[in-house]
Amino acid sequence: MKNRTLRLLGSLLLVALGVSVTGAAPAPRSTSPTPFDRVIPAPAHTTPGGNPYRITRGTHIRVDGSREARRVGEYLAGLLRPSTGYRLPVTDRGAGGIRLRLHQGPFGAEGYRLDSGPGGVTITAAVPAGLFHGVQTLRQLLPAAVEKDSVQPGPWLVAGGTLHDTPRYSWRGAMLDVSRHFFTVEQVKRYIDQLALYKINKLHLHLSDDQGWRIAIDSWPRLATYGGSTQVGGGPGGYYTKADYKEIVRYASSRYLEVVPEIDMPGHTNAALASYADLNCDGVAPPLYTGTAVGFSSLCAGKEITYDFVDDVIRELAALTPGRHLHIGGDEAHSTSHEDYVAFMERVQPIVARYGKTVVGWHQLTGATPAEGALAQYWGLDGTSAQEKERVAAAARNGTGIILSPADRIYLDMKYTADTPLGLSWAGLVEVRRAYDWDPAAYLPGAPASAIRGVEAPLWSETLTRSDEIEYMAFPRLPGVAELGWSPASTHDWDAYKVRLAAQAERWEALGIDFYRSPQVPWPTA
């Protein structure tokens, strides 16, 4: 620890003297600030102009007296200190520097305004989430080297002008499947940080499936200890203790993401059925499952113990989850009759409401009667039958909100090309342009635009076991999904977007993010 401190002090002294600390001459760096039109997601309104602001060793991060603004200020300081080498004290006194200001105004629930000029940068928002999103924009306006964890030469310029920004949709989500393969708390946190950079605000965790149950439930302990003991391919699996889950929720909240937990039912339940024989209609527990086929399992809709089980699981999970939403799955219940499916959903949806949560389900929920206020997550394809699309659209016209996750557009586990070493291709091949080049408001025929709550990019993990594999499938498609959810439709233009996307490569490299170098994107040369 002493040696590390001495090295850091030495690095700071060398930077103060203008000496490179990398062991070689620093690469040439542009002295021009990053223009506003390079930000992803594209801001709603920009007015560039005037001289830039330069972050120096004298810069302070100034916050108002609120605890929330100070928390965002400390987050920003934590981002900037390693690469700049500056102290960047967070204070509620003085003027100039970088200012984070909570103030009532026309910013909406998550919007903000950023003003930049030679005297400083001010981010103003009505709520802390808006300040946080403004910080992500400021981060992208700085050179990519700001993301590194060692002192870099700078300069640290922020373009001059004013930026007004507010999201198009309130639901901008990403789903991580931790059931097919288990991912640790630290791996989930890493993904959360990557999502936050692009203003994603929902982390949907797929916590149960045929291959594994991933959350401890005190009243049914074998769900985790036995049902969570394996994964696809027969690995050791794993599960989150309640403390683990709370830590994921806390960390996500610090990045202004709501965790949306999913317990998939009545299908995709083999891990639960294997853990407790009484959940099976015949009272016989099946073996644990490590394959990838779907649609063969079902809770027993006709047994009262099924609803005791559901009540206990939802009660315990709701108590751990401060967010509004709880996902009950409902897809691919091929081993459940239609009558049983309808009866099951009529029993289960009120349980979710009893514990203070709003129902979210895959769009098959519209085959029953969605509860008032429920959200249906559409994962069909462009080629899904008109009848199925109309059923979802009819529910939308009747008040059900729609989250769009079309599998042949934004399922991040779909291969980019036939040669992609990871992922699946049952929904087709999904290159970067295909994932970006569509309009959520016009996607589902017959669904009113007002019913569309937003977009979500699922990432299923049949073929994924490590963080670098998550990243390779998510990047570069995830930023495009984020832009579909955040930016006005008028800003969506592939030819302009692909240039902005290419400029993100240096930032991903600085962050250590693995990504697919799609030939559709004009990446910078080395």
N, C-alpha and C positions, 0 to 999 in steps of 0.2 A: 504494500500500500504506500510506504514511504517513497520507494523508487518511482511508482506511478505518479505520485504528487510532484516529485522533482522533475520528471519528464514533462508534465503538463506546464509547470512554472517556466521551465526552459523554453517550451514551445511558445508560450505567451510572450516571453521576452524577445524571442527571435522575430515573432510577428510584429511586435512593437517597433523593432529596428528595421522592419521591411525585408527580413531575410526569409527565404523559403525553408520550410521544415520538412519537406518531403524527401530530401536526399538527392534531388535533381531539380533542374530548372523547371519552374511551373509551366504548365501548358498555357499557350496564349489564351486569354480570356477577353471576351467582348466587354468593352467599357460602356456599351449602350444598354439601357435597361430593357427588360423583357416587356414588349408591348401588351396592352390589355387584351388584344385579340388573340393571344396565345393561351389564354386560360381555358381549362376544361373543368366543369361544364361551362359553356359559353355564358357570360353574364347577360342579364336582361338588357341593360342600357349602359353604354360607356361614353364618356366625353374625355378623350385623351387631350393632353395639352399642358404646357408649362414645363418648368425644369423638374428634374427628379429629386427625390429625397435620398440622402446617403446615410446608411447606418454606419456609425463610427463607435469607437470605444467610449465616447461620451453619451451615447444614446441611452435613454431611460424608456421603460415601458410604463406608461402612466394609465392608471385605472381609476374609476370612480370608487366610492366607498363601499360598493357592494361586494359581498363574498364571491358571488358568481363571476363578476368581471375580473376580480383578482385571480380566481382559479384559471380563467382563460389566459390571463396575462402570464401566469407562471408556466402554463403549457407552452405559450409562445416563446418565452425565455428559454425553456428547456429545449425547444427545437433549434434556436439560433445560437446558443452559447457554444456548443462543441465546434461548429465550423467557423464561426467568426472569432472565437477566442475572447469575446468581449464579456464584461460583467452583466450588462443589461439589467440593472436593478428594477424590480417592479415596485412602483410607488404610487401613492395617491396624491402626490404633491407636484407642483411645478407645471411647466408648459413645454410644448415641443416634443420631439421624439416620436414614439409610437403611442398613440392614445386609443384606449378601448373604452367606449362610452355607451352605457345603457340609457336610452331616451325614447319616450313614446313618439311614434311617428308612423308614416305609411310604409312600414317595412314588412308587415305580415308576421306570421308565426316564426319564420326562419330567415327572413330577408335582412339585408344590411346595406349600408352605404359606406364606400371607401373613398376618402379624399386624400390626395397625395400632392405634395409640393415641397419646395426646398426647406420649409420650416418643420416638416414632419408628416406623418401619416396618421389619420384618424379613421377608425372603424366605429360606426354608430349602428346600433340595433335596438329593437324593442325588448328582445329577450336574449338570454345567454347563448342559445343555439345560434342565433344570427351572428353574434360576435365570433363564435367558433367558426362558422362557415366563412366569415370575412377573413379570419386568420388563414384559412386554407387558400383563399385567393391571394392574400399577401405572400404566402409561402411560394406560390407558383409564379409570382411576379419577381421573385428573387432568383439569382442564378441557381442552377441545379446543384452546384457544389454546396449549397446551404444544407443539403440533406446528409452530408458526410459527418462522421463522428470524430474527425480530427481537424485541426486548424487549417483553414484554406486561405489563400491570399486575397480573395475579394476582387474588385470592390463590390459593395453590397448596395446596389442602386434599385430604387423603386420608381417606376415611371410616374410622371406627373399626370394629374387629371382626376376625374370623378367617375365612380362606378356605382350604379344603383342595381341591386340584384335581389330577386325573390324567386322561389321555386315555382315551377309550373304545377307540380303534383306534390301532395303531402306524403305519398308512399313511394320511397325510392329505396328498394330493398335488395339484399343479396342473401341467398340461402346457402348454408353449408351443411352438407350431409355428414354427420359424425357417426352414423349408424353402420353404413357399409364398411367404412374404415374409421377407426377412432382417432381423433386428433386431440392433443393435450391442450390444457389451458393456455400455455404459452403460444402454441400454434394458432389457436383461435384469436388471441390478443394480436398477434402479428397481422392476421387478416383484417381485424378490426381497424388497425392503424392504416392499412392500405385502403379500406373502404372510406374512412374518414377524409382522406385527402381529396376524394371526389364527391364529397357532400352526400354520401349514402346515409340514410337515417334509420334503416331497419336491418337488424341481423336476425334472420329466420334460422333457427337451429332445429334440424331434423333429428330429434332425439331418440326415436325408436323405429325399428323396422324388423323385418324377418331375421336379419343377421346380427342384431345387437340392440340391447336396451342400455341407454347411456346416462340415466339420471337416477340417483338413489331415491327410493320411495320407502319411508320408514315402515309404513303399514304393509308393504309387500316387498320385503328385503331381497328375495331371490330374483326379482326382476333385474337388479343390477349385478348381484354377485354371481348369479348363474346365467341369466339372460344376456348380461354384458360381457361374458367371458370369452367371446370369440368374435370373428369378423369375416368378411369375404376372404376366401383362401385359407381360412383356418388359423389365422394369427391370434395373438392373445387378447385382442379386444381391449376393453377398459370401460370405465364409467366415471362420471363426475360425482363426487360427494356433494352434499348440499353446500358446503363451504366453497368447493370448486365452482359450482354454478353461480353462487353469489358473487364470487370474484369476477367471473365473466360478465355478469350483469353490471357490476360496479364499474369495470373497466370500459365497457361499452357506453355506459351512461356518461363517463368522463369525456367521451368522444361524441356525445349527443346522438348515440344510436340506441333505439329501443330493441331489446331482445324479445323476439316472438318465438316462444317454444312450441314445438310441434310434437304431439303424440299421435301417430298415424293409426287410424282405426275406422271401421272394423277389420279391414284387411291390413296387410303388411305387419302382422302381429305374431309371427312365429316365435320370436324371442320371448314374448309374454306367455304364449301358449305352452312353450317348452318349460317355462319356469313354474307354472301352476296348472296342474292337470284339470282342476275344476273349471277352468275357463273354456275348456273344450266341451263340445256338445256330448261327446261319448265318454268324457272323464278320463281320457288317456292322453298324456303329454307326448307330443312329437319330439323327435331328437332336435338338438340345436342345428342350425342351418348356416352353411357358409358359401352357398352358391349365389347366383345373380338372377335367377328366374323370379317372376312376380305373379301375384294373383292367386296363389294356392292356399293362403291362410285366411282365417276369419274368426273373430270372437263369436261366441254363441249368443245370438240376439235373443233367444228365447229363455235364457237362464237369468234369474234375478241376481246371481252373484256377479254377472258381467257388469251390471250397473253399480253394484257396490264397489267393484274394482275401479270403474271409471270415475266414480265420485271421489274415492280416496286419492287416486292419481291426480286428478284435476285440482282437488282441494290443496294437496301438498305443493303442487307445482305453482298454482296461483299465488300461494302464500310467499313463494320465493321470487315472484316475478312482479315488479312494480309497474310494468307497462300495461297498456289497455288490452292487448290482444293475446289470444291463445288459439293455436292452430290445431284442429282435430283431424287433419288429413282427409280421408274419405275417398281416395283415389284407388283405382284398380282392385276394387272389392269383388273380384270375379267369382269368388267362392261364397258370396253372400247373395241370397235371392233378393230381387227388387223389393219385395214386400218386407223382408227382414231389414234391408238397408233403410227403408223409409221409417220403419218402426224404431230402429236403432237411433237414427238421427233425431227423431221426435223425443226420445228419452235423453239423449246426450246434450243437445244444444241448451236446454234449460239448466243443466248442471253447470255449464260454463258461465251462464248468466248469474247463477246463484252465488258463484264465487267472484263476481264483480268483473268478469272479463267479456270482451266482445269476440264472438265466434269468427274464426277464419277457417276456410276449408278449401281443398282443391275443387275445381269447378264441377266435379261430379255431385257435389252437395246440391246443385240446382236440380238434380233428379229427385230429390226429396223436396221439402219446403224449407228454405233457408229462414233462420230466425230473423226477427226484425233487427236491422242494423248489421247483419252478417256481411262478411266479405267473401267473395268467391275468387279463387286464384286460377285463372285460365292458363292451361299449359298445352292446349291443342296446337295443331299445325296449320299452316296456310291451307293445306288440303283436307283438314278435318271436315266431316260431313256438314252440309248446310243445316240439317236437322239438329245436330248437337250444338252448333253455333247459335242457332235460333233459341234453343232452350236456355242457354246462358244469357243471350240478349233479352229474352222475355223476363228473366229474373232481374236483370238490370233495370228494365223498364218498370218493374214492380218494386224497386227500391233497394235491391241488393247491390252493394258496391263491387266493382271489378278491379282486381289486380292482374295486370297482363304479364304473363311469363311464357309466351309462345315458344315451344321447345325447339322449333327449327329457326328461331331467331336469337333467343337469349338464354338457352340452356348452355352454360359455360362448359359442361362436360362433353358437348358434341365436338367431334374432331374438326379441325380447320380444313384439312384435306385428307385424302385417303391415306397419305403417308404419315399423318400425325401419330407419334408413338404412344400417346395417351388418349383416353376418352373413348366414347362410343359413337355410333353413326346411325342408330335406329331412326332418328328424326331427320337425318340428312347431314351433309357437311355444311358447317357454318363458318364462313370466312368473316373477316372483320367488317367489310362493307355490309354484308347481309345482316349482321347483328345491329348495325347502326341505322341503316337506310329504310326506316318505316316510321309511321306516325301512330302513336298509341291512340289518339283520339279517333282515328278513322279505321282502326284495325279490325274491330269486331262488328260485322254488319248488323244493323238494327239496335245496337246498344247506344243509348244517348251518351254524348261526350261527357255530360255531367256525372255519369255513373262511374267513369274511369277514375279510380283513386290513385293510380300510378303504375309503376313497373317494378319487377323484381327479377333478378338474375339467379336462378338456382345453379348450384354446383354439386352434382351427385358424385359419389366417391368410389364407385365400383373399381376404378383403375388407379385411384390416387391414394398415396400413402404418406407423402412428405409435403412440407410447405413449398418447396420449389416446384412441385408438380401442381399444387393448387395455383400458384402464381402463373405458371406457364399456360394454364387453361383460362385463367381469368384475364390476363394481360396479353394483348391490348384490347380485348372486347369489353371488359368491365367499364372503363371510362366512357365508352359510347352509350352504354345503358344508363349510366349516371346522367349523361347529357340529355338523353331522351326524357328522363324523369325531372330534371331541373330546368332546362333552358326553354325559352319560348320556341314554338314551332317555327317561327320566322328565321331563327338562327340555324336551322338544320340544313346543312349543305355538305354533302360528302366531299366534294373537291376542296372546300375550305377546311373541313374537319380533319381530313387525313394529314394536312400540313401541320395543324396544331398537335395532332396525335404523334406525329413523328418527332416533334420537339420534346415530347415527354420522355423519350428514350434515355437521354442523359440523366434525367431525374431518377428513373427506375434503376439505372446502373449505379448511381450514387447510393440508393437505398438498398442495393443488393437484391432487387426483384428480378427473378428470371422471367423472360417473356418471349413470345413467338414473334419472330421478325417476318411478318406477313409481307409478301411481295406486292400487296395492294397499297402499302404505305411507303412514302419516300423517306425512309430512315436516313439520318445523316451518316456519312461515311466516317470511318475511324480517323 
